[in-house]
């Protein structure tokens, strides 16, 4: 699989999603977010993933402006928070995020979580925004197969993306098969398992076999499975390390070893029981 830091994945509607994203979840608003985003852009990242609830949309916009990278070269994702869901509320929330990020600055807008009773109206609002040309792509996050089936049954417009937790210890195979069959691109958040499995013997063995770090083989696993990956860090050395995943491939044996680690281990939300 020939990939580079500039590689993209096609989305419904014609947008192109960079395979490597830079997440700013838990990056503190202000200097920490700005410095981290500028560092990532200088290292070649071209996809920044934020959300209203992170509280750092303004800093993402400022960092992009300060970086010297043309805005047209940066793919920006933000998300509709749970308290903002519903048709009219979602439209207002998008206006607010757009104001914080800068005019015409949102490329991909996601429903952050499948909130019961209001998610259908939220999706209808996102469809309207896309039809008006105010963003390039729309999608969801933390949706299970059941939530996607509901959405696809209600709307003629499918989500371009489902952003969910994905890594060798949580492979979500049923969801992966479902999305691949319908052209819904999976994005992997927490692809490094929030550093909670870096010392697993299999991960260490695969990393040693490829002369790479555990983080690099975890990210490469996601890339070779066709996911976009969204590592996050505020440390320059780790931001650089996470970008150095395009000059090697996992061997079939290494990929198989990591594939054998699935244990349904979650570090974040579990939406499987959400009605």
Phi, psi and omega in degrees: 000104182280111180231154173221173181295344178263001181295147179227165177240135182286141178244160172308135178092355172102352178290157180239121185263120176301137184291334178250119176249166177238114182271144180240022173301130180069005170285127185293136177304147180103219188299323183298311179295315183298316181295317181296315181293317177300318178299313180300315181295321178296331181273357175110353174300143178226018177224119178247127184246113179233190179196154178305316185290343178289336178076016184231023179299317180299322182289325174299313180298317180296318181295320178298315180297322182284339188288335186085353176282129180303136182304325182296342181270355184249129179263119185248127175248136166223177192220150178275117184282160186303317182290348181258009186279162190112161188296297183294321180296322180293320178297318178294320181296321178295316178304318182292317178296319179297321178296321180289325183271343181107149184303135179055039187257355183261120177268319182227128180240128185243142165286117191293329186202145183282073184291127183302143174076331183248350186295328179296317179290327175299315181295322178299323177294318179297321177300316179299316180299319179292319179298329179279357178076022184272351174205167187267331184206154178230152181197195185224170177219142178066023177273134174271177176304317182298318179293322178292320178300318177300312182298313182295332177284339184260332188235139175284351182256114180280157173290142175285330191218146163235115180263116185220166175289125181214130175191173184302337182269354175213091190265345175045057188293321178298316179296318180300312180298317180300311183292318180299324180290340185244010177070025176265119183282129176271134172247135183259110169266162188051043182293344179260013177057029182050036177064019184270355179227018182297334183262013178295136185303321180292318178299316179296321180294315179295318179299316180295321181296332182255004182055046181229172177274160175305318179300318182294321180287329176294318178292320180295326176303313180296317180298318182287345173268004175088013179270153160278140183244144187233071176290157177224143174192155172249007182261120184308318182296321179286325175301318178293315180303317183291342178273346185268062184233016185247004179248020174206163173232147171292136175292160175307322180292319179294319178296317180296321180297317179290325177299335182277006185264359186301124178223013181066030185275119181251140173255354187219208184305145170239106183263011185295335181261003179288122183301000000 
